[in-house]
Amino acid sequence: MDKCRRILVVMTGLAVLAMCQGCSSYADKKLAAKMKWEKVSAEAKVRAAKDLFENGRYEEARTTVQECLASDPELAEGHLLMGKLHYLDGRIAAARSSMNTAIEYDEDLDQAWYWLGEIAQHNKQPDTALECYDKAIRLKPVNTDYIIAVVRTYAAQGRYDEALGLLEEKMALLGGDVRLKIAAGDILQKLGKTDQAISAYNGAFLLEPDNMAVAEALAYCYITDEQWTEAIRIFEKISASVDGEKKTACLQMLALCCMNAGEYGRAVGYYDKLSVSRRDNEEVWLQMARAALGAGAAKRAAACATRALSLRPGWADAIAVRGCAQYLESDYDAAIKTFSRITASRKMGGFAWLMSGRCYQQLGRKDLADIAYAKAGRLNPESRLVGLLTKK
């Protein structure tokens, strides 16, 4: 009987132990399932937080990512996004801490390395920035943001050859990347290699013909290279796509390029458009007068010069243009009288004597012409107006 009782006790104990083990196994599985669910849920939430961040809904993104990290403190993507939010708030030390935490949990998280580079740049630590950018590029060799960051850092250090070398290497892999071509153009322009810069910008412009930032950079390169006709072509395209102050700036550049290209009639047209919004700008009227003078439109030149003088009485530059217009109209007596008003001008006095001499010469007054030329010679006048007149 005792033997049977002992057997029953042992069997009962084993049954209880088995039941306990079963309960423990079930609890463990339940806990594991809960943890897995929380991890999956956190990963899903961090994707939602990224979308909120990209859409500028930063406070909602912050709340969501905090929930993610509460569920899964080891979620590297969550720490990365929190670091971005800190950086946006200007909390640089906190941003760096979050990025470092992200890398602790995932050392292959390229974005975290990139942002550590940006933080180092902010802290004026270019060498540290380059180390971080380099790690980001090793993980994602064809990420344009990372490449541009390295190029920008090299350029700031004056390491232009290394910057161009990296761009050439990456453009061989990403030939259609506009940003890389623009970056190359910017550096080449800074180095004074205008022809190569034009080539780089042209390549970018062909890929993105509606990119007006590229068009503007290309147009200014043409100006630097004195390719006025090409500059006009590009500025006309830009002008057609902008308005307001940008339109005004384009019209000014178009007029300037036309003047330098000797296309004075076209320049008059652009200055005329400018005068609509800048009716009380004496400089616009003066430049239109000069353009009209170059185009041989003496009456219009005189009218524009008169308008400039009404806005700025006694302006020697405008008086000189009006005198030139009278000269082109063969009204030499009137021109002499006009030029006499500015013979004492430091800026225009020499030119006034030169033109007075030409007027006297046309009137057959050689004696007075010689006197005027002598005074002009002593003052050694240099004026663009002379060039305009000698073309007629």
C-alpha positions as CSV (number, residue, x, y, z in Angstrom):
1,M,0.0,0.0,0.0
2,D,2.8,2.4,0.9
3,K,4.5,1.5,-2.4
4,C,1.4,2.4,-4.3
5,R,1.0,5.7,-2.4
6,R,4.6,6.6,-3.2
7,I,4.1,5.9,-6.9
8,L,0.9,8.0,-6.9
9,V,2.8,10.9,-5.3
10,V,5.6,10.8,-7.8
11,M,3.2,10.6,-10.7
12,T,1.2,13.5,-9.3
13,G,4.3,15.5,-8.9
14,L,5.4,14.8,-12.5
15,A,2.0,15.8,-13.7
16,V,2.1,19.0,-11.8
17,L,5.6,19.7,-13.1
18,A,4.5,19.0,-16.6
19,M,1.6,21.3,-16.2
20,C,3.9,24.1,-14.8
21,Q,6.3,23.6,-17.7
22,G,3.4,23.8,-20.1
23,C,2.2,27.1,-18.5
24,S,5.7,28.5,-18.6
25,S,6.1,27.6,-22.2
26,Y,2.8,29.2,-23.1
27,A,3.7,32.4,-21.2
28,D,7.0,32.6,-22.9
29,K,5.4,32.1,-26.3
30,K,2.8,34.7,-25.4
31,L,5.5,37.2,-24.3
32,A,7.6,36.5,-27.5
33,A,4.5,37.0,-29.7
34,K,3.8,40.3,-27.9
35,M,7.4,41.5,-28.3
36,K,7.3,40.5,-32.0
37,W,4.1,42.4,-32.5
38,E,5.4,45.5,-30.8
39,K,8.6,45.3,-33.0
40,V,6.6,45.0,-36.2
41,S,4.2,47.7,-35.0
42,A,7.1,50.0,-34.2
43,E,8.6,49.4,-37.6
44,A,5.3,50.2,-39.3
45,K,4.9,53.3,-37.1
46,V,8.4,54.6,-38.0
47,R,7.5,54.5,-41.7
48,A,4.4,56.6,-40.9
49,A,6.6,59.0,-38.9
50,K,8.9,59.3,-41.9
51,D,6.0,60.3,-44.1
52,L,4.9,62.9,-41.5
53,F,8.4,64.3,-41.4
54,E,8.6,64.5,-45.2
55,N,5.3,66.4,-45.3
56,G,6.5,68.9,-42.7
57,R,4.3,67.6,-39.9
58,Y,7.1,67.6,-37.4
59,E,5.3,67.5,-34.1
60,E,3.2,64.6,-35.3
61,A,6.3,62.8,-36.5
62,R,8.0,63.4,-33.1
63,T,5.0,62.0,-31.2
64,T,4.9,58.9,-33.5
65,V,8.6,58.2,-33.3
66,Q,8.6,58.5,-29.5
67,E,5.9,55.8,-29.5
68,C,8.0,53.7,-31.8
69,L,11.0,53.9,-29.5
70,A,8.9,53.2,-26.4
71,S,7.9,50.0,-28.1
72,D,11.3,49.1,-29.5
73,P,14.2,51.1,-27.9
74,E,16.6,49.4,-30.3
75,L,14.9,50.6,-33.5
76,A,17.8,52.3,-35.4
77,E,15.5,54.0,-37.9
78,G,13.6,55.5,-35.0
79,H,16.7,57.0,-33.5
80,L,17.7,58.3,-37.0
81,L,14.4,60.1,-37.4
82,M,14.6,61.5,-33.9
83,G,18.1,62.8,-34.7
84,K,16.7,64.6,-37.8
85,L,14.0,66.2,-35.7
86,H,16.6,67.4,-33.1
87,Y,18.7,68.8,-35.9
88,L,15.7,70.7,-37.3
89,D,15.1,72.2,-33.9
90,G,18.8,73.3,-33.6
91,R,19.5,70.8,-30.9
92,I,22.8,69.7,-32.4
93,A,24.2,67.8,-29.5
94,A,21.0,65.8,-29.1
95,A,20.9,65.1,-32.8
96,R,24.4,63.7,-32.7
97,S,23.6,61.5,-29.7
98,S,20.5,60.1,-31.6
99,M,22.6,59.4,-34.7
100,N,25.3,57.7,-32.7
101,T,22.6,55.6,-31.0
102,A,21.2,54.6,-34.4
103,I,24.6,53.5,-35.5
104,E,25.1,51.4,-32.3
105,Y,22.0,49.4,-33.3
106,D,22.8,49.4,-37.1
107,E,26.3,50.4,-38.1
108,D,25.3,50.0,-41.8
109,L,22.7,52.7,-41.6
110,D,24.1,55.0,-44.3
111,Q,21.8,58.0,-43.5
112,A,23.0,58.1,-39.9
113,W,26.6,58.4,-41.1
114,Y,25.5,61.1,-43.6
115,W,23.8,63.1,-40.9
116,L,26.8,62.8,-38.6
117,G,28.7,64.4,-41.4
118,E,26.2,67.2,-41.6
119,I,26.5,67.7,-37.9
120,A,30.3,67.8,-38.1
121,Q,30.0,70.4,-40.9
122,H,27.7,72.5,-38.7
123,N,30.4,72.3,-35.9
124,K,33.1,73.3,-38.4
125,Q,34.8,70.0,-38.3
126,P,35.4,69.3,-42.0
127,D,37.8,66.4,-41.6
128,T,35.3,64.6,-39.3
129,A,32.5,65.3,-41.8
130,L,34.5,63.8,-44.6
131,E,35.1,60.6,-42.6
132,C,31.4,60.3,-41.9
133,Y,30.4,61.1,-45.5
134,D,33.0,58.5,-46.7
135,K,31.3,55.8,-44.6
136,A,27.9,56.8,-46.0
137,I,29.2,56.6,-49.6
138,R,30.8,53.2,-49.0
139,L,27.4,51.9,-48.0
140,K,25.6,53.7,-50.8
141,P,28.1,54.5,-53.6
142,V,25.7,56.2,-56.0
143,N,23.7,58.4,-53.6
144,T,23.8,61.9,-55.0
145,D,23.3,63.7,-51.7
146,Y,26.4,62.0,-50.2
147,I,28.5,62.7,-53.3
148,I,27.5,66.3,-53.3
149,A,28.3,66.6,-49.6
150,V,31.8,65.4,-50.1
151,V,32.3,67.6,-53.2
152,R,31.0,70.6,-51.2
153,T,33.4,69.9,-48.4
154,Y,36.4,69.5,-50.7
155,A,35.5,72.7,-52.5
156,A,35.3,74.6,-49.1
157,Q,38.8,73.4,-48.4
158,G,40.1,74.4,-51.8
159,R,40.6,70.8,-52.8
160,Y,39.1,71.3,-56.2
161,D,41.0,68.6,-58.0
162,E,39.7,66.0,-55.6
163,A,36.2,67.3,-55.9
164,L,36.4,67.2,-59.7
165,G,37.9,63.7,-59.6
166,L,35.1,62.4,-57.4
167,L,32.5,64.0,-59.7
168,E,34.1,62.5,-62.8
169,E,34.2,59.1,-61.2
170,K,30.5,59.2,-60.2
171,M,29.3,60.8,-63.4
172,A,30.7,57.8,-65.2
173,L,28.3,55.7,-63.2
174,L,25.5,58.3,-63.1
175,G,25.8,60.1,-66.4
176,G,22.2,61.4,-66.3
177,D,22.5,63.0,-62.9
178,V,21.9,66.7,-63.3
179,R,23.0,67.7,-59.8
180,L,26.5,66.2,-60.4
181,K,26.8,68.1,-63.7
182,I,25.8,71.3,-62.0
183,A,28.3,70.8,-59.2
184,A,31.0,70.2,-61.7
185,G,30.0,73.4,-63.6
186,D,30.1,75.4,-60.3
187,I,33.6,74.3,-59.5
188,L,34.9,74.8,-63.1
189,Q,33.4,78.2,-63.2
190,K,35.1,79.1,-59.8
191,L,38.4,77.9,-61.3
192,G,37.9,80.1,-64.3
193,K,37.6,77.2,-66.7
194,T,34.6,78.8,-68.4
195,D,34.6,76.6,-71.5
196,Q,34.5,73.4,-69.4
197,A,31.8,75.0,-67.1
198,I,29.7,75.8,-70.1
199,S,30.0,72.2,-71.3
200,A,28.9,70.9,-67.9
201,Y,26.0,73.3,-67.6
202,N,24.9,72.5,-71.2
203,G,24.9,68.8,-70.3
204,A,22.6,69.5,-67.3
205,F,20.4,71.9,-69.3
206,L,19.9,69.3,-72.0
207,L,18.7,66.8,-69.4
208,E,16.5,69.4,-67.6
209,P,15.5,72.1,-70.1
210,D,13.0,73.6,-67.6
211,N,15.6,74.0,-64.9
212,M,16.0,77.7,-64.7
213,A,18.8,77.6,-62.1
214,V,20.9,75.7,-64.6
215,A,19.9,78.1,-67.4
216,E,20.9,81.1,-65.4
217,A,24.3,79.6,-64.5
218,L,24.9,78.8,-68.1
219,A,23.9,82.3,-69.2
220,Y,26.3,83.9,-66.8
221,C,29.1,81.6,-68.1
222,Y,28.4,82.9,-71.6
223,I,28.6,86.4,-70.3
224,T,32.0,85.7,-68.7
225,D,33.1,84.2,-72.0
226,E,31.6,87.2,-73.9
227,Q,29.4,84.9,-76.0
228,W,26.7,87.5,-76.0
229,T,24.4,85.9,-78.6
230,E,24.3,82.6,-76.6
231,A,23.7,84.5,-73.4
232,I,20.7,86.3,-75.1
233,R,19.3,83.0,-76.2
234,I,19.3,81.6,-72.7
235,F,18.1,84.7,-71.0
236,E,15.2,84.9,-73.4
237,K,14.2,81.3,-72.4
238,I,14.4,82.3,-68.7
239,S,12.5,85.5,-69.2
240,A,9.6,83.5,-70.8
241,S,9.2,81.4,-67.6
242,V,9.5,84.0,-64.8
243,D,7.7,87.1,-63.7
244,G,8.0,89.9,-61.1
245,E,11.5,90.9,-60.0
246,K,13.0,87.9,-61.7
247,K,11.5,89.0,-65.0
248,T,12.9,92.5,-64.5
249,A,16.4,91.1,-63.8
250,C,16.2,89.0,-67.0
251,L,15.2,92.0,-69.1
252,Q,18.1,94.0,-67.7
253,M,20.5,91.2,-68.6
254,L,19.0,90.9,-72.0
255,A,19.4,94.6,-72.7
256,L,23.0,94.5,-71.4
257,C,23.9,91.5,-73.6
258,C,22.2,93.1,-76.7
259,M,24.3,96.3,-76.1
260,N,27.5,94.3,-75.9
261,A,26.5,92.3,-79.0
262,G,25.9,95.5,-80.9
263,E,22.2,94.7,-81.3
264,Y,21.1,98.2,-80.2
265,G,17.6,98.0,-81.7
266,R,16.9,94.9,-79.6
267,A,18.3,96.5,-76.6
268,V,15.9,99.5,-77.0
269,G,13.0,97.0,-77.1
270,Y,14.1,95.4,-73.8
271,Y,14.7,98.8,-72.1
272,D,11.2,99.8,-73.4
273,K,9.7,96.8,-71.6
274,L,11.7,97.7,-68.4
275,S,10.3,101.2,-68.5
276,V,6.8,99.9,-68.1
277,S,7.4,98.8,-64.5
278,R,10.2,101.4,-63.9
279,R,8.8,104.5,-65.3
280,D,10.5,106.6,-62.7
281,N,13.9,105.0,-62.9
282,E,16.3,107.4,-64.6
283,E,18.9,104.7,-65.2
284,V,16.5,102.8,-67.4
285,W,15.7,105.9,-69.5
286,L,19.4,106.7,-69.8
287,Q,20.3,103.2,-71.0
288,M,17.4,103.3,-73.5
289,A,18.7,106.6,-74.8
290,R,22.2,105.1,-75.3
291,A,20.7,102.0,-77.0
292,A,18.7,104.3,-79.3
293,L,21.8,106.3,-80.0
294,G,23.6,103.2,-81.1
295,A,20.7,102.1,-83.3
296,G,20.8,105.5,-85.0
297,A,17.4,106.5,-83.6
298,A,18.4,110.1,-82.7
299,K,14.9,111.4,-82.0
300,R,14.2,108.6,-79.6
301,A,17.5,108.9,-77.9
302,A,16.9,112.6,-77.3
303,A,13.4,111.9,-76.0
304,C,14.7,109.2,-73.6
305,A,17.6,111.5,-72.4
306,T,15.1,114.3,-71.8
307,R,12.9,111.9,-69.7
308,A,16.0,110.9,-67.7
309,L,16.8,114.6,-67.1
310,S,13.2,115.2,-65.9
311,L,13.8,112.6,-63.2
312,R,17.4,113.8,-62.5
313,P,18.0,117.4,-63.5
314,G,21.5,118.3,-64.5
315,W,22.7,114.7,-65.0
316,A,25.8,115.0,-67.1
317,D,25.4,111.5,-68.6
318,A,21.9,112.3,-69.9
319,I,23.0,115.7,-71.2
320,A,25.8,114.0,-73.1
321,V,23.4,111.6,-74.8
322,R,21.1,114.4,-75.7
323,G,24.0,116.3,-77.2
324,C,25.0,113.2,-79.2
325,A,21.4,112.8,-80.5
326,Q,21.5,116.4,-81.7
327,Y,24.8,115.8,-83.4
328,L,23.4,112.7,-85.2
329,E,20.5,115.0,-86.3
330,S,23.1,117.4,-87.8
331,D,21.9,120.1,-85.4
332,Y,25.4,121.1,-84.6
333,D,24.7,124.5,-83.0
334,A,22.2,123.0,-80.6
335,A,24.6,120.2,-79.8
336,I,27.4,122.7,-79.0
337,K,25.1,124.5,-76.7
338,T,24.1,121.3,-74.9
339,F,27.7,120.1,-74.6
340,S,28.7,123.4,-73.1
341,R,26.6,122.6,-70.0
342,I,29.0,119.8,-69.0
343,T,32.5,120.9,-70.1
344,A,33.3,121.5,-66.5
345,S,32.2,118.0,-65.5
346,R,35.0,115.8,-64.2
347,K,33.4,112.7,-65.7
348,M,32.0,114.0,-69.0
349,G,34.1,117.2,-69.6
350,G,36.6,115.6,-71.9
351,F,33.9,114.0,-73.9
352,A,32.0,117.2,-74.1
353,W,35.0,119.0,-75.6
354,L,35.6,116.2,-78.0
355,M,32.1,116.3,-79.3
356,S,32.1,120.1,-79.4
357,G,35.2,119.9,-81.6
358,R,33.4,117.5,-84.0
359,C,30.5,119.9,-84.2
360,Y,32.7,122.9,-85.0
361,Q,34.5,120.8,-87.6
362,Q,31.1,120.0,-89.2
363,L,30.4,123.7,-89.2
364,G,33.7,124.5,-90.8
365,R,35.0,126.3,-87.7
366,K,38.5,124.7,-87.7
367,D,39.9,127.2,-85.3
368,L,37.3,126.4,-82.6
369,A,37.5,122.7,-83.4
370,D,41.3,122.7,-82.8
371,I,40.8,124.5,-79.5
372,A,38.1,122.0,-78.4
373,Y,40.2,119.0,-79.4
374,A,43.2,120.3,-77.5
375,K,41.1,120.7,-74.3
376,A,39.7,117.2,-74.9
377,G,43.2,115.8,-75.4
378,R,44.4,117.2,-72.1
379,L,41.5,115.5,-70.3
380,N,42.1,112.2,-72.3
381,P,38.4,111.3,-72.6
382,E,37.3,107.7,-72.7
383,S,33.7,107.2,-73.3
384,R,31.5,104.5,-74.7
385,L,29.4,107.1,-76.4
386,V,32.4,107.8,-78.8
387,G,32.3,104.2,-79.8
388,L,28.6,104.3,-80.5
389,L,29.0,107.4,-82.6
390,T,31.9,106.1,-84.7
391,K,29.8,103.1,-85.7
392,K,27.3,105.3,-87.5
